[in-house]
Every structure is written in structure tokens, then in C-alpha cells.
Amino acid sequence: MKAKDIMVTDLTTISRKASLKEAVLLLQKNYGDKSFLNAAPGLVVINDWGELAGVLMPLTIMIALMESGGEVTPKEKLKENFYEQLCCNLKDKLVEDIMDREPLSVTEDADVSDLVDLFITHRFHRIPVVRDKKVVGVIYRTPLLFAMTRCFFK
């Protein structure tokens, strides 16, 4: 079994030049309802030519938000508008300012055993699939597990 056999081709990408606000709105649109509570939200980031430029995870955005506040006392965190202030700190930031610029990726011909090794070693939730540097799909851990355990469903 190869990556092309289990990759998801209907994926959401975002430009590296998009704002963080656009990224959060896109994440909310795609993963904001309760049916996605156990999903692996994140965005594949592309450059102007549609090539893989990076990945952006919700955790990365949360870290950037918290770091934008500098050293904060526990009392300051209790203020009603604390997170609003953090958002204001990042209003001019672009996706490329905080994205992971060196994401792992695989080709469509990557073997399932290689995918499993990558997921185990790096503990990722998703791995982009590329063809000639362009993103053509993404592999998620759970569908990979289901593909590997098809015999349980017979």
C-alpha cells in the first residue's frame, strides 16, 4: 500500500502571506464544530507557486499568542480582556512569521511502512504528500491506522 492509496486530496491550504486572523478563521470554519473535536486540525501552507512552504498548527498559534504577551503575571492572565490584548499583539503577523518552515513530506509512492515510521518517530498528526514540490494530498494518522487494520472490518 502506498501514500497515494490513502491520502486525502480534498485538503485546505493557506498562503504563507495570509494573516494569522485568516488562518484562525479558516481553522474555525473547517474544524470549529463539535464533530471535529477529535480531529487533527492544522493547515498546509503553500507559496505563490502552490508548493509546500510549511505547516501551521493550532498549538503554534497558541504559543505565538502567549509569547506575544511577554512575561505575564498570573494576576494579569485573569484580566477579562487578556486574550483580546494578545490577539491585538499578533494582528499584523503573517502565517509565514510563525509556521513550521521545514515540514516533513512524502511522495505519492511512499510505502505505508515508511509513513508509520515517520508518524511514530515524529508524533505528527498529518504528513503532506507532494508531487514536484506541489501539495497533492495529506496523510492523517487515523485513516492510516484504518487502512492498516482493514482485516478487523471484514
C-alpha positions, -999 to 999 in steps of 0.1 A, spaced: 0 0 0 13 35 -9 6 70 2 -15 77 -29 -39 49 -18 -48 65 15 -41 102 11 -68 128 14 -68 150 -17 -96 174 -6 -74 195 18 -74 230 30 -43 251 22 -34 286 31 -9 311 16 22 319 36 13 356 31 -22 352 47 -27 368 81 -30 348 113 -65 361 116 -73 345 82 -57 313 94 -77 311 126 -109 319 107 -101 291 83 -94 267 111 -127 276 128 -146 272 95 -131 237 89 -128 224 124 -150 246 146 -180 224 152 -182 196 177 -179 168 150 -142 177 147 -133 177 184 -111 146 179 -98 158 145 -62 168 138 -67 204 127 -39 223 110 -32 239 77 -8 231 49 9 263 39 18 270 3 39 295 -15 29 316 -46 35 286 -69 14 261 -49 45 244 -34 47 233 1 61 261 22 52 249 57 25 238 81 6 257 107 -8 240 138 -33 254 164 -6 248 190 18 270 171 -7 298 171 -14 294 208 24 296 215 27 327 194 -2 343 213 12 336 247 47 346 237 34 379 223 24 389 259 60 386 272 64 379 309 29 380 324 19 376 360 -8 352 370 -29 383 380 -26 398 345 -39 365 330 -71 369 350 -80 402 333 -111 400 312 -95 413 281 -62 394 284 -66 372 253 -80 401 233 -48 420 241 -28 390 229 -47 389 197 -40 426 191 -3 419 195 -5 395 165 -28 414 143 -1 422 118 16 388 118 15 366 88 13 328 86 49 327 74 60 345 106 52 316 128 47 285 106 69 254 107 91 261 77 106 226 75 77 202 74 83 166 66 66 155 34 64 123 13 57 115 -23 27 96 -35 48 64 -38 59 64 -2 53 30 14 29 26 43 57 12 65 77 44 59 47 65 68 42 46 100 79 51 109 75 89 103 44 91 124 59 71 153 93 89 152 79 125 149 45 121 165 28 142 138 -9 141 131 -5 147 94 21 145 66 17 164 34 21 145 1 39 163 -27 45 158 -64 71 181 -79 71 202 -47 33 209 -51 9 196 -24 -14 169 -38 -27 154 -6 -22 147 31 -19 116 51 -36 115 86 -27 91 113 -62 77 119 -71 68 83 -36 52 80 -45 31 110 -78 21 95 -61 12 62 -36 -10 80 -63 -28 100 -89 -34 73 -90 -71 83 -107 -61 115 -137 -47 95 -143 -79 75 
